[in-house]
């Protein structure tokens, strides 16, 4: 287990101690709980990878032959 030193302004520390006392715990336990919850979720990369896989799974009927021919694609007469 690693130890961590955190610097806080006096008011934040005072309020954290009050909250810890109300919850019958310590400031260290509050910080530990916060960090455990913060790191237990998926990372942004993992979330995006999962979303990509979900979206790709929904694409069932795609065919490149349905694309416009190159001449029509670049027709700029509009």
Secondary structure, 3 states (H helix, E strand, C coil): CCCCCCCCCHHHHHHHHHHHHHCCCCHHHHHHHHHHHHHHCCCHHHHHHHHHHHHHHHCCCCCHHHCCCHHHHCCCCC
